[in-house]
Every structure is written in C-alpha cells, then in structure tokens.
C-alpha cells in the first residue's frame, strides 16, 4: 500500500528507478520491530506490498510498517514523520499518522515508521462503476481543497520541502514521456500515441507555472485513495512525495479517477482553475499513467499495469 510508483521524474523508465538498494526481508523486519517496538512482540507479520521507495508490512493486523528500499526514500520518510502528525487534523479524511519511529542499527542503516492501519480498499483494486466514481468528485474536492489551503508558513514550520525532483520540469517530462509513449505503441498497448502527445505538448506549452506555492500530496492517484465496501472515499495514503509546489501536481486525479461528467462538480467545490493549470494537471496524469504501466510491467504486477493503462485512457475521455 505504500511506496507505490510516483511520477517518473527521477530517472528514465529504462533506468528502472524502482530497483531496490536494500531488501528488507520478513525476518529482518520482524527482528527490527521486536527489538525497537517491544510492545508489539510477538510480531505477526504479513507483506502488503513493495513499491518504488518502500516495502510495507502489516503487523499484528493493526499496524503498517514501512521500510525504505532506496537511499532517496529516507528523506521522504523522515518528512512524513515530521509532517503527517501535524497535517492529519487539518484534513477531512484519515491519513496515515506515524506512531512508531524506528532507528537505524547494525542490521539496517535507515529509519522506518509504523502507522495505525487505515480501514478501506485501494481504489484502483476495486471495480468501481461509473456512478461510484462520479460520487468521488465531492470528497476528492474537499480533500484537495483542505490540503492546498494549509497556510504556507505552517507547512514550512513543519519542514515540508520544496520540489527537489522536477515534478513540473518541462525538459525532463518531455525526455521521459516521448520514448515511453513510443514504446507503448510499439508493444501495441496503445494504437496511436497522438491523443497523448497532444496532452504532453499542451502541458509543456504552459510550463513553468507561476503561482504561490501550495502543500501538495505529490503522488495523488487511485492507488493512494482508500474507499470503503460501498466505494465511498474513506482515506488517503502514501505521502512520501509531500512537498510545496503548484496545485496542478495533485489535480491530475480529476482526469484519471473521475468520469468526464463529474469533473465540473469537482471544480465547483474545489474552485475553478485556469486553462494553464488544467493543461499542467493533465500532463501530470499522463506521467503518472506511464509510470504505473512501466512499473507494473517490469515487476510483474498486472493490477498496477492495468491501472496505468486505464488512467491513460481516462485522461483523454
């Protein structure tokens, strides 16, 4: 559930930026938790997924522990540890709040965090029909409005960093997107890249955006949205990419999660955005879809791969 692929902005897809530097086995995770969190002994541990940055384990059916797999993830996890306890009361839906803080030791060189498990299912793993997806417009708008309205001075006091990865760097995004789209056509995943090239070029044309900074989730898409058994939004996970940036970084969710008929409702509640912001948000959606498809295909996770392709098609609907 955590550490899932974020926007392909660090290294080219062919470079496998998700390749782990450290493998945190169940045995190692158990030993670390039992030695540093003795109240949880004996640990009953179940793997719930490994992503680009972290591997996650469910502990005793109640706690989710996340362990960095790559050096770049360490600072992101430390940011979560500082920011999420302060941010959680400001948001209309539950988010993971660290309660266990693991320290580096002789067997594992990085910190790790434990969060109380949130109820719900990852939205991309649930077969949501069109009406259920449309019903997400209001809760998504409420969540992002509250997040983006956090005063900048407070976010800075919490230690929220500015963009360090080039989430909206036009040269980098173009360098990554064009070969990825060409590859999808070559493999016949897409029949014709033209509609997505239009999204790419429209987004590149408006960058860079000039606006006051906002607190953004940074990787806001269907795998980080929780829904209940009825498909209603009930939480948001994986804040490893939380930073200060343009709101467009998060707004791509409007085009990849919501059906076209629900987008107006979202913006009626969130607030209208200009055409430049919309173009940049759609570009972010494009990058997210490409990342999911490439990551899922490489690691053999068909559900992530399908979610990436589905988000690409939703983007141009």
C-alpha positions in Angstrom: 0.0 0.0 0.0 2.9 2.3 0.3 5.9 3.4 -1.7 4.0 2.9 -4.9 5.3 4.5 -8.2 5.3 8.2 -8.2 5.7 10.4 -11.2 8.6 9.3 -13.5 10.6 12.4 -12.8 13.8 11.0 -11.3 15.4 8.7 -14.0 14.3 7.4 -17.4 11.9 4.5 -17.4 14.6 2.3 -18.9 16.8 3.0 -15.9 14.4 1.1 -13.5 14.3 3.8 -10.8 12.3 1.4 -8.6 15.1 -1.1 -8.3 15.8 -1.6 -4.6 19.2 -1.0 -3.0 18.3 -2.9 0.2 15.9 -5.9 0.6 14.0 -5.8 3.9 13.0 -9.4 4.3 10.2 -10.5 6.6 12.8 -11.9 9.0 14.7 -8.6 9.1 11.5 -6.6 9.5 10.4 -8.8 12.4 13.7 -8.5 14.2 13.8 -4.7 13.8 10.2 -4.3 15.1 10.6 -6.6 18.0 13.8 -5.1 19.1 12.7 -1.5 18.8 8.9 -1.8 19.5 8.8 -4.5 22.2 5.2 -3.8 23.0 4.3 -5.4 19.6 6.1 -8.7 20.4 5.4 -11.3 19.3 5.2 -9.8 15.8 2.8 -11.4 13.3 3.9 -10.0 10.0 2.3 -10.0 6.6 3.7 -8.4 3.5 1.3 -5.9 1.9 3.5 -4.7 -1.0 6.7 -3.2 -2.2 6.9 -0.1 -4.4 9.4 2.3 -5.8 10.6 3.6 -2.4 9.4 1.4 0.4 8.3 -2.1 1.4 5.3 -2.3 3.7 4.3 -5.0 6.2 1.1 -5.4 8.2 2.0 -6.1 11.8 -0.4 -7.9 14.2 -3.3 -6.9 11.9 -3.2 -3.4 13.3 -0.1 -1.6 12.2 1.5 -0.8 8.8 5.3 -0.5 9.0 7.2 1.0 6.1 10.9 0.4 5.4 12.9 2.4 2.8 14.4 0.3 0.0 16.4 3.1 -1.7 18.5 6.0 -0.3 16.2 8.6 -1.9 13.3 7.3 0.2 15.0 8.0 3.5 14.5 11.8 3.4 10.9 11.3 2.1 10.1 9.0 5.1 11.6 11.4 7.5 9.5 14.2 6.1 6.4 12.1 6.6 7.4 11.5 10.2 7.6 15.3 10.8 4.6 16.4 8.7 1.8 13.9 9.0 1.0 14.2 12.7 0.6 18.0 12.2 -1.3 17.7 8.9 -3.8 15.0 9.9 -6.1 17.2 12.0 -6.4 19.6 9.1 -7.8 17.1 6.6 -11.4 15.8 6.1 -10.3 12.2 5.7 -7.9 9.9 7.6 -4.3 9.8 6.6 -1.5 7.6 8.0 -0.1 9.1 11.2 3.2 7.6 12.4 3.2 6.3 16.0 6.3 4.1 15.9 9.6 5.6 14.9 12.3 3.1 14.1 16.0 4.0 14.2 19.0 2.7 12.2 21.0 0.0 13.8 23.7 -2.5 12.9 21.4 -4.6 10.8 19.5 -1.9 8.9 21.0 1.5 8.1 17.9 3.6 7.8 14.9 4.8 9.9 11.5 3.2 9.5 7.9 4.2 10.6 4.9 2.4 11.9 1.3 3.7 11.3 -2.0 2.5 12.6 -3.7 0.7 9.7 -6.5 2.6 8.0 -9.7 0.9 7.0 -10.6 0.7 3.3 -9.5 -0.7 0.0 -7.1 0.9 -2.5 -9.4 2.4 -5.1 -7.5 1.0 -8.1 -8.1 -2.5 -6.7 -11.9 -2.1 -6.6 -14.1 -2.4 -9.7 -15.8 1.0 -9.3 -18.7 1.6 -11.7 -19.2 5.0 -13.4 -21.7 6.2 -10.8 -19.5 5.3 -7.9 -16.5 7.1 -9.5 -18.7 10.1 -10.1 -19.6 10.2 -6.4 -15.9 10.6 -5.6 -16.0 14.1 -7.0 -17.1 15.9 -3.9 -14.9 14.1 -1.4 -11.8 14.5 -3.6 -12.5 18.2 -4.0 -12.9 18.6 -0.2 -9.7 16.7 0.5 -7.6 18.6 -2.0 -9.1 22.0 -1.1 -8.2 21.4 2.6 -4.7 20.2 1.7 -3.9 23.1 -0.7 -5.3 25.6 1.8 -2.8 24.8 4.5 -1.0 28.1 5.2 2.5 28.2 3.6 4.0 29.4 6.9 2.7 26.4 8.7 3.9 24.0 6.1 7.3 25.5 6.2 7.3 25.3 10.0 6.6 21.6 9.7 9.6 21.1 7.5 7.7 20.5 4.2 10.4 20.7 1.4 10.1 22.4 -1.9 10.2 20.4 -5.1 13.5 18.5 -5.4 12.6 16.2 -8.3 11.3 18.4 -11.1 7.7 17.3 -10.9 6.8 20.1 -13.4 10.2 20.4 -15.2 9.2 20.5 -18.9 12.5 19.3 -20.3 12.6 16.3 -18.0 9.0 15.4 -18.6 9.3 15.6 -22.4 12.5 13.5 -22.2 10.7 10.8 -20.3 7.2 10.9 -22.0 8.0 10.7 -25.7 10.0 7.4 -25.6 7.5 5.9 -23.2 4.6 6.6 -25.5 6.5 5.3 -28.5 7.2 2.1 -26.6 3.5 1.7 -25.8 2.7 1.9 -29.5 5.5 -0.5 -30.4 4.1 -3.0 -28.0 0.6 -2.3 -29.2 -0.7 -1.3 -25.8 -1.8 2.0 -27.5 -2.9 2.0 -31.1 -1.8 5.6 -31.7 0.1 7.9 -29.4 -1.4 11.1 -31.0 -4.0 11.9 -28.3 -1.4 11.6 -25.5 1.2 13.6 -27.5 -1.4 16.3 -27.6 -1.7 16.2 -23.8 2.0 16.2 -23.5 2.5 19.2 -25.8 -0.3 21.2 -24.3 1.1 20.7 -20.8 4.7 21.5 -21.9 3.4 24.7 -23.5 2.2 26.2 -20.2 5.2 25.3 -18.1 6.7 26.7 -16.0 3.7 27.9 -14.0 3.9 30.9 -11.8 1.7 30.9 -8.7 2.1 30.9 -4.9 3.2 27.5 -3.6 0.8 25.1 -2.0 1.2 22.0 0.1 0.6 19.0 -2.3 0.4 15.3 -1.8 2.7 14.8 -4.8 1.5 11.4 -5.9 -2.3 11.7 -5.8 -3.8 8.9 -7.8 -6.1 5.9 -7.5 -3.6 3.6 -5.7 -3.3 6.2 -2.9 -7.1 6.7 -2.4 -8.9 4.4 0.0 -12.6 3.5 -0.4 -15.0 1.5 1.8 -17.0 -1.5 0.7 -19.6 0.8 -0.9 -16.9 2.6 -2.9 -17.0 5.8 -0.8 -13.8 7.6 -0.2 -12.5 6.9 3.3 -8.8 7.9 3.4 -5.6 8.8 1.6 -2.3 7.1 1.9 1.4 7.3 0.9 2.6 10.9 1.5 6.2 10.2 0.6 6.1 12.8 -2.1 4.5 15.6 0.0 6.1 18.9 -0.8 5.4 22.5 -1.8 4.5 23.0 -5.4 1.8 24.2 -7.8 -1.6 22.6 -7.1 -1.6 21.2 -10.6 0.7 18.4 -9.3 -2.4 16.9 -7.5 -5.2 17.9 -9.8 -4.5 15.3 -12.4 -6.7 13.0 -10.4 -9.7 14.8 -11.8 -9.0 13.3 -15.3 -7.9 9.8 -14.2 -10.3 8.9 -11.4 -13.5 10.8 -12.2 -15.6 10.2 -15.3 -16.0 13.3 -17.5 -19.5 14.1 -16.2 -18.2 14.5 -12.7 -15.3 16.9 -13.4 -17.5 20.0 -13.3 -18.8 19.0 -9.8 -15.2 18.6 -8.6 -14.2 22.1 -9.7 -17.5 23.7 -8.4 -16.4 22.6 -4.9 -12.6 22.8 -5.2 -12.7 26.1 -7.1 -12.3 26.7 -10.8 -8.8 26.6 -12.3 -7.5 28.3 -15.4 -6.6 26.6 -18.6 -2.9 26.6 -17.9 -3.4 24.8 -14.6 -5.7 22.2 -16.3 -3.1 21.5 -19.0 -0.4 21.0 -16.5 -2.6 18.7 -14.4 -3.4 16.6 -17.4 0.3 16.3 -18.1 0.9 15.1 -14.6 -1.8 12.5 -15.1 0.0 11.4 -18.3 3.3 10.9 -16.4 1.6 9.0 -13.6 -0.1 6.6 -16.0 3.1 6.0 -17.9 4.9 5.3 -14.6 2.3 2.8 -13.4 2.3 0.9 -16.6 6.1 0.7 -16.8 6.5 -0.3 -13.2 3.7 -2.8 -13.1 5.0 -4.5 -16.3 8.6 -4.6 -15.0 7.8 -6.1 -11.6 5.0 -8.4 -12.9 2.2 -6.6 -11.1 -0.7 -6.9 -13.6 -3.0 -4.8 -11.5 -0.7 -1.8 -11.4 0.0 -2.2 -15.1 -3.7 -2.3 -15.9 -4.4 0.7 -13.7 -1.8 2.7 -15.6 -3.3 1.9 -18.9 -6.8 2.7 -17.6 -5.7 6.0 -16.3 -4.1 6.9 -19.7 -7.4 6.2 -21.4 -9.4 8.1 -18.8 -7.2 11.1 -19.4 -8.4 11.5 -23.0 -12.0 10.6 -22.4 
